[in-house]
Amino acid sequence: AIAVAHYTSPYVSAYPWSGSGFGTKYANPSTLPASNSKHVDFSPDGSAIAVAHNTSPYVSAYPWSGSGFGTKYSNPSALPTGNGNEVSFSSDGSAIAVAHTTSPYVTAYPWSGSGFGTKFSNPSTLPANTGIGVAFSSDGLAIAVSHDVTPFVSAYPWSGSGFGSKYSNPSTLPTGTGRGVAFSTVGDPQTAYNKYVAVSHATSPYVSAYPWLSSGFGTKFSNPSALPAGTGSGVGFSHDSSAIAVVHSSSPYVSAYPWSGSGFGTKFANPSTLPTGSGFGVAFSLDGSAIAVSHNTSPFVSAYPWSGSGFGTKFANPSTLPVGTGRDVTFSPDGSALAVAHATNPIVSAYPWSGSGFGTKFANPSTLPAGSGGGVSFSP
């Protein structure tokens, strides 16, 4: 399946997905999200789907099956307190967290087949302001929130009891509003540094990365010698964590670096053909053979071969382009398709993907999402 969060009712649209592309749209959930949807996430086992949105209850979740949306789970008894910006399930599916406006800025719940459990107590030390992004570490032992006031990122131990005492702020803070946060686990022989956390942010150096230790943030890795060129909108590690990429607001719009236990390597050469505008989303394919960037100027998505040498020659643009600013981009789990959520009708565009790049665009879904696309996600 593929799901799109968007800004006009029904605020979330989902479709069967196969080698032929979009199937007939699943029926809308009987109880819709309440307003503009910012982000959508499937649970790790694919049995649930959750949407972060404006307007109370700020998060809506549904059972998910081959039949589509089930009856909406009851709202949590204690709601998030402001517009939901991002929602994330823990890697084992036992918890769900929402980053939102209004204190406490992050809200988390146990998650089970019955839906939301009783809200975990707020962290004793809250994030400092609006929560923009939220992520669990891959081992489920930590949670991090990017936010818009210093220290710009807050992280906590995580367990079945919820938030632990906030880890000390990194000794060298990110320098501006945290836009995105990502954990990585690397199969690196340097066992003291086999976990990392990176934050994309406003204000130079636009990306900050740290070893992640049992005690929290380690000493910040040295800034890359060649910095991203403007506000970092998103950051992602390749799936084998041998590289890190940042999309940003000024040319070249994407910057990528080798990654190891020593931190940033020497920046890979810019792609010979750059994305054409501010980058908003970045994704590596699961096998690490390609990287894609969604951006705000036609062709709205740019994709490149990826190897240990960095960017290859840009793949030809798809013959039928996305329509409007590309807000999010993702590869399917098996790497056979690429999808872009964008600002203008048809709101989502999807393409076969292979070593040759984009195939002929899959036909638009027969029933389109309604309003600007905010995020796109394939089920596991």
N, C-alpha and C positions, 0 to 999 in steps of 0.2 A: 504494500500500500504506500501511497504518498499523500501527505497532508500539507495544507497551506494555511497559515494564519494571515488574516487580512483585515482591512479597516472598515468594511461595510458588511451589514447583515448578509449571511449568517455568521460572519466573523471567522469561521473555520470551515474548510472544504476538504474532503478526502475522497480518494479514488482507488480502485484496484489498480495494481501495477503489474505488467507482464512484459514480455519481450515485444509485444505489440504496442506498448505505451499505456495511455490512460484507458481504464475501463469506464463504464457508466458510473457517474458520481454516486457515492453512497448517499442515502437519505440524510438530510440534515439531522443533527441530534434534536430530539423532541424538545429539549430545553437548551437554548442557545447560550453561548457566552454573552455577556451583558453589553459589550461594546468593542471598540477597536482592539483587535488581537495583535500582540507584539511578537509572540513566540509560541512555538508548539513543540512538544517532545513526546516521543513514545517511551514507555517503560522498557527496561532492558529485555524483558521476555516478550514484549509486544502485546501484552494483555490489557494495556491501558494507554490512553492518550490524554495529555493535559495541555491546557492553553492558558497563557498569562495574558491578561487584558485590562483595559480601562474599565472603571465602574464596578462597584461592589457586585459580586464577591471577589473580584480581582483575579481569581483562578477558578477554572472549571475543568473537571476531569470526568472521563467516561470509560466504561469498559470498552475494549476493542477486540473484534474477532473478524473472521472472514465475512461476516454480515455487516461490518461497519460499526457505527456507534451504538453502544448499548444505552440504557437509561442512565442519565447523568447521576454520578455519585452525589450523595448529600453534600452540601457545602460543609466545610469544616466548621465546627462549633465556634471557634475563634478565628475570624477571618484575617487575612492580610489587611493592612490599614490604609493602603493606597494603591494606585494604578500598578498593575503587574508588568514588569519589564522583561523578566526572563524566568523560566521555570525549568527545573532540572531534577531528574531522578538520580538517586545514588546508584552506583554500579551494580549493587545486588538487589536493587528494587525495593529496599525496605524503608526508604524515606523519600520525601519530595520536599523541595525548597523553592521559595519564590523570592526574587529580588524585587523591591517595590519602592514607590515614593512613600513618604510619611513614616515616622518612627514606629516600629524598630527597624525598618528598612530591609530586613530579611525575616522571613517566617518559614518554619519547617514543621513537618508532621511525619509521624509514622505512616507507612503506606502498606496496604495489604489488599487482598482480593475484595475486601469490604470497602475500600476507598481510604479516605482520610481518617487517621486516628486523632487522638487528643493532641492538640498543638504542644510541641516541645516548648519548654520555658525559653523566653528570650535570652540571648546571650547576656551575661552580666555586664559586659562592655559592648555597647552597640556599635555597628558601623556609624560613621560620622554624619551621613546624610544619604540622600537618595541612592538606593541600590540599583545598579545598572546591569550587572552580570553576576551570576552565581554558578559555582562549579564544585562538585565533589572530586576529591582525589580518586584515582583509579582503584586504590585499595580500600576506599571507603572510610579512611581514618581521619580525614580532614575535609573542611569546607571553607571556601574562600568567596568573598564578596568584593566586587569592584564598585566604587562609589565616587561621588562627585565633590567631596571635601576631604582635605588631608586627614588621615594618611593615604587616602585613595584606594587602599586595599586593606581588608581585615580578614583574618583567618583564625579558625578555631579547630581544636580537636573535635572529632565526631565519633559518636558511639551510639549504641542502642538507647542511651539516655539523652541523646541530643547534643547540644553545644557544650563543650568544655570551656574552661577559662581561656579567653582570647590569648593567642600567641602574641608575644611582644611584637610591636611594629618592626619592620625591617630597619636596620640601623641607617640605611640610606633609602629614603622613600621614593616612590614614583613622584614625579614633579607636577602632575596635573590630573584632572578628572580621569578616573579609571573607566575605560570604555569596555574592555573585555578582559577576561581572566581565563587561563588554561593551565591545567596540570599536565605533566608528562612523566612517564616512568621509562627509563632507558635501560636496556640490557648492556650496561657499561661495566667494565671490570672495576671501576673506581666506586666501590660500594658505598663510600661515605657520601657520594654525590650521584646516587642513582635515581633521584627524584627531583623534579624541578617545578617551579611555578613562574609564569610569565604574565605580565600585565601590559596591555596597550593603553596609552593614555595621551591626554593633551599635554602640551609643553615638552620641549626637548629634554631628554633624548627620545621621547615618544614610545619607547618600550623599555621595561625594566624586568630583569630576570634574576632569580634567586635559587640556590640549592634549597630543597625542601627536606628538612631533617625531622627527627622525632620531636625535637624541641621547637619546630616551626621554621621561620625564615633563617637561612644562613646568610652569610655576607654576600651582598649583591655582587653578581658578576660584573666585571668591567663592561662599560657601555661598548657596543660595537664601534669599531674605529670609523666606520662610515654609517652615519645614523639614518634612520628613516627620515623623510623630508617634510613631514607635517604630522598633524594629529593622528595618532594611531587609532583606527576604528575597530580593528580586530586583529587577533593573533592566533596562530595555530602551529602545532608541531606536526611534522610528518608522522605517519603511524609507527615507523621504526625509530622515531625521535632522533634521526640523524640530521634534521634540518628544522629551522623555525622561520616562519614567514609573518610579516606584518603588512597589513593594508593601511594606507594612509591618505591624507588629504591633498598632498602636493606631488608633482612629478618626481620620481617615476611611478608613484601610486602603489607599488608593491616593493618590498625589500626582503631579501631572504639570505639566510646565513647558515653555514654548517653549525651543527650543535653537538656538543660533547660534554663530558664531565668538567671541562674547563670553561664552558660557556660558549659565547659567540665566537665563531671563527671569522675569517676574513670574508666580508660580504661577497656573495656571488655577483658576477657581472649582471647588470640590469638586462632584462630581456631586450633583444635587438628591436623588437616592436613592442612598445609599451602599451599597457592599458591606456585608455583615452581620457580618463577622468578619475576623480576621487574614488578610492577603493572602499567598499563597504563589507564585503565578505570574501573569505579565502578558504579554500579546501584543497587538501591533498587527496588523491585517490588512495584507496586502501593498499594497493600494491606499490605505492610510491612512484608510479611511472608518469604521473601527471599532476599539475597544479592548475587551479582555476581561480579567477578573480571576478567578482561582480562589482560593477562600477557605474558611475552616474552619467556617462556619455556614450552614445552609440559606438560600438556594437553592444554595450551594456554587460557583456561577459567576454573575457579573454582567457584562453587556456594554452598551456605550454607543456611539452614533454618535460619530465623532471628526472634527473639522474644525480650521481655524486658530483657532477660538474655544474649542477644548477639548471638554469632555464635552457631549454632547447629552443629551436625556431618555432615561433608561435604557430599553433594550428590555424588553418583557415577558419575565418568566421563561419558560424553556421549559415546556411543559405537563407534561412528564415530567422531573423534576429528576435531576441526578446524585445518588448515594446516598453521603453521607459526605464528609469533608474533601476539597476540591479541591486536589490537589497540583501539577498542571501543566495548562496550557491552551495550545492552539495552533490556528491556522487552517491549512487546507490551502493548498498553494502557489497554487492558482487562486482561493482565497477563497470557494469554494462550500460549505465545511463547517467546522465548529468541533468540536474534540474536547477532552474533559476526562478526565484520569486522577484517580481518587479512591479513597477509603480502603475503601469497602464494596462488596460485590457489586452490580452487575456489573463494577466496577473501572474500566471505561471507558464513557463515554457520548459519543455523537456526534450532530450535528444538521446538517441543511441550513442554510446561511447565505446571507442576501441582505440587501438594503437594508432589509428589514422586520424583520430580526433572526432569531431562532431559528425554524426550521421544526419540523415534527413529528419527534420523536426517531427516528433510524434504529433499526430492530429491533436488540436486543442480538445480538452474535455468537452463533452456535449453540453454540460452545464458548467459555466465558468464560476470561479470565485468572484466575489462582488466587492471591488474596492482594492486599493493599493495592497500589494503583497508585502508582509512584514518578515515572514520566515517560511522555510520549506524543510520538510523532513521525510525521509523514507523510514518505514517500519523496519525492525531488525530482520 
